[in-house]
Amino acid sequence: MSNVTAEPHNGADSIRSRLVQQVTSSVRWEESMRHLLAEGFTRFIELGPGTALSGFMKRIEKNAIMFNVADESSLEVTSKSLAPLP
């Protein structure tokens, strides 16, 4: 997802052309998340310490399933949670 356009990238050229804009433009995070929700995504992973984005997402869609990966143990928990059922 492009933070500049709130639309998915469609290849490496698209990503390259947006790099400068990614640094100099406003982040359209909420619009990006709403786009993903409209496409049927229900599970999201927040990488890094803290859960600020998870909190924002819960305000957008309370039924979204949020995971946070901040260290090895949280990565393990998230991996197990996302593993297919036997």
C-alpha positions as CSV (number, residue, x, y, z in Angstrom):
1,M,0.0,0.0,0.0
2,S,1.2,3.4,-0.8
3,N,1.1,5.9,2.0
4,V,0.8,8.7,-0.6
5,T,-2.1,7.4,-2.7
6,A,-3.8,4.9,-0.2
7,E,-3.8,2.4,-3.1
8,P,-1.8,-0.7,-3.7
9,H,1.4,-0.5,-5.6
10,N,1.4,-2.4,-8.9
11,G,5.1,-3.2,-9.3
12,A,8.6,-2.1,-8.6
13,D,8.4,0.9,-10.9
14,S,5.4,2.2,-8.9
15,I,7.3,1.8,-5.7
16,R,10.4,3.6,-7.1
17,S,8.3,6.5,-8.4
18,R,6.7,7.0,-5.1
19,L,9.8,6.9,-2.9
20,V,10.4,10.7,-2.8
21,Q,6.7,11.3,-2.2
22,Q,6.7,8.8,0.6
23,V,9.2,10.9,2.4
24,T,7.7,14.4,1.6
25,S,4.0,13.8,1.6
26,S,1.4,13.2,4.3
27,V,0.7,9.6,5.3
28,R,-2.8,8.4,4.3
29,W,-2.8,5.5,6.7
30,E,-6.5,5.6,7.6
31,E,-7.4,5.6,3.9
32,S,-5.0,2.8,3.3
33,M,-6.5,0.7,6.1
34,R,-10.1,1.4,4.9
35,H,-9.0,0.3,1.4
36,L,-7.7,-3.0,2.8
37,L,-10.8,-3.5,4.8
38,A,-13.0,-2.9,1.8
39,E,-10.9,-5.6,0.0
40,G,-11.8,-8.1,2.7
41,F,-8.7,-8.0,4.9
42,T,-9.5,-8.7,8.5
43,R,-6.1,-9.4,10.2
44,F,-3.3,-6.9,10.5
45,I,0.2,-7.1,12.1
46,E,1.8,-4.0,13.7
47,L,5.6,-4.2,13.7
48,G,7.6,-2.5,16.3
49,P,7.2,-1.5,19.9
50,G,3.9,-0.2,21.1
51,T,0.3,-0.7,19.8
52,A,-0.7,2.8,18.7
53,L,-1.6,1.7,15.2
54,S,-3.6,-1.2,16.6
55,G,-5.6,1.2,18.7
56,F,-6.2,3.4,15.6
57,M,-7.4,0.4,13.7
58,K,-9.8,-0.6,16.4
59,R,-11.4,2.9,16.1
60,I,-11.8,2.3,12.3
61,E,-13.0,-1.3,12.5
62,K,-13.7,-2.8,16.0
63,N,-13.8,-6.4,14.5
64,A,-10.3,-6.2,12.9
65,I,-7.9,-8.7,14.4
66,M,-4.7,-7.1,15.4
67,F,-1.3,-8.6,16.2
68,N,1.8,-6.9,17.4
69,V,5.3,-8.1,16.8
70,A,7.9,-6.3,18.9
71,D,10.3,-9.1,19.9
72,E,11.0,-12.7,19.4
73,S,8.2,-13.9,21.8
74,S,5.5,-11.8,20.2
75,L,6.7,-13.0,16.8
76,E,6.2,-16.6,17.9
77,V,2.7,-15.9,19.3
78,T,1.7,-14.1,16.1
79,S,3.1,-16.9,13.9
80,K,1.2,-19.5,15.8
81,S,-2.0,-17.4,15.6
82,L,-1.7,-17.1,11.9
83,A,-0.8,-20.7,11.2
84,P,-3.5,-22.7,9.4
85,L,-5.5,-25.1,11.5
86,P,-4.6,-28.8,11.1
